[in-house]
């Protein structure tokens, strides 16, 4: 359950910071899907979301050990 909450939080963060993150290469990882339907671009950044979730998990573990 915690992993699912982390995944959803990372997805929301990724979507809100999408323009900035694309400049540094996130959003183009393997597993990120992007397609156009009727002139609108739909993006599903599954690979980037997992990557950001892993980073958040590692950081939370480091902080927990320090405290």
C-alpha positions in Angstrom: 0.0 0.0 0.0 2.8 2.4 0.8 4.5 1.7 -2.5 1.2 2.6 -4.3 0.9 5.9 -2.4 4.6 6.7 -3.3 3.9 5.9 -6.9 0.8 8.1 -7.1 2.7 11.0 -5.4 5.6 10.7 -7.8 3.1 10.7 -10.7 1.5 13.9 -9.5 4.9 15.5 -8.9 6.1 14.5 -12.3 3.1 15.9 -14.1 3.3 19.2 -12.2 7.1 19.6 -13.0 6.9 18.0 -16.5 8.3 21.0 -18.5 11.4 21.3 -16.2 12.0 17.6 -15.9 11.9 17.1 -19.7 14.8 19.6 -20.0 16.9 17.3 -17.9 15.9 14.1 -19.6 13.1 12.7 -17.5 10.0 11.8 -19.5 12.0 10.1 -22.2 13.0 7.0 -20.3 12.1 3.5 -21.4 8.6 2.8 -20.2 7.4 6.4 -20.8 4.5 6.5 -23.2 3.4 9.4 -25.3 0.9 9.5 -28.1 -1.4 11.9 -29.9 -5.1 11.5 -30.2 -7.1 14.0 -32.2 -4.4 16.6 -31.9 -3.8 16.3 -28.2 -0.7 14.8 -26.8 -1.2 12.3 -23.9 1.8 11.4 -21.8 2.0 8.5 -19.4 5.5 8.6 -17.7 5.6 5.2 -16.1 9.4 4.8 -16.3 10.1 8.2 -15.0 7.5 7.8 -12.2 9.2 4.6 -11.0 12.6 6.2 -11.2 11.4 9.2 -9.1 9.7 6.8 -6.7 13.0 5.0 -6.2 14.9 8.2 -5.5 12.2 9.3 -3.0 12.4 5.9 -1.3 16.2 6.0 -1.0 16.1 9.6 0.4 13.4 8.6 2.9 15.5 5.6 4.0 18.6 7.8 4.4 16.7 10.4 6.5 15.1 7.7 8.6 18.5 6.3 9.5 19.9 9.7 10.3 17.1 10.4 12.7 
